Amino acid sequence: MKKAIFIGNSFIYYGGCVYTGRTWKQDETKSINYTARQDDRAYFYQICKQYGIDISVTDATHGGRVLANFTPTGDGAEYSTVGIDLLGGYDLSTYTDVFISEAGRNNPDFIRDIEAVMSRFTKHETKFYYLIHNYTASQKHNEIYSALPYLREKGVKIIPWGDLVYDIWVGDAEIVDAECKYNKNSFIVKQSARDGFHENPLCGYITAQMCFTAMMGISAENTDLSFCGEVINFEKYISDHYGFEGSTTNFPEILASRDMKQIKKYCDEYLEKFN
């Protein structure tokens, strides 16, 4: 049986790759329900299930956290979980696959911080993956990109889902004979003056799919996408995350369109290009 864990922040969970807030709640003492978080069944789990992969998925994502928050010293002073080890309630010696993502910053200590997190996993066969999100791609965070050769040398697989969606919305990755039109709102929420950078469920699917493909070596080509609208209520999601300055989105139409055949192909191609 495989055992996967996702470590990071809202750049992993916002689009539904994992389901933070749905499978756990902090209690009155601000402790973390580690048990509930080890049974995440959002997009990544659903793809694994579709292909018959026996897996448990742990959601260790927390909004606003940087990688340095996942060390044994515990959470930062600015959070309600101050001093609590965000990974302290999991048996880190049991995980087969570890997916990691930094926050939306150009961290000059990125290599130090990701190595500190990776060193906590003691199972010899554990495989590591680094997720490049859309904000890293759009802001061209050089500290992250310059570290990729080092990570590859260490055996870490790169999952460039952010590069893929950014390239599509700016037109660098063309959808030939497209059924739908593409812009930033196709992939990214626009719910307030402060939040026009989090991924939506189309991105959530792409993230989960690229993680699965990197882990299993199975092409994205034949994945059935019907689970996406079953896991997340699209109508409610749009109501909650769009509307600022009259913003709209067409991500449900894209997920249902023939364009997804090319997007799935790009998932495979971008993984190959970055690894």
Salt bridges, closest charged atoms under 4 A:
ASP39 OD1 - ARG41 NE 2.94
ASP59 OD1 - ARG37 NH1 3.62
ASP75 OD2 - ARG65 NH2 2.73
ASP85 OD2 - ARG120 NH2 2.58
ASP97 OD2 - LYS2 NZ 3.10
GLU102 OE2 - ARG105 NH2 3.83
ASP109 OD2 - ARG112 NH2 3.68
ASP113 OD2 - ARG105 NH2 3.74
ASP113 OD1 - ARG112 NH2 2.97
ASP177 OD2 - ARG258 NH2 3.94
GLU179 OE1 - ARG258 NH1 3.52
ASP195 OD2 - HIS198 ND1 2.84
ASP240 OD2 - LYS236 NZ 2.68
GLU245 OE1 - LYS190 NZ 3.16
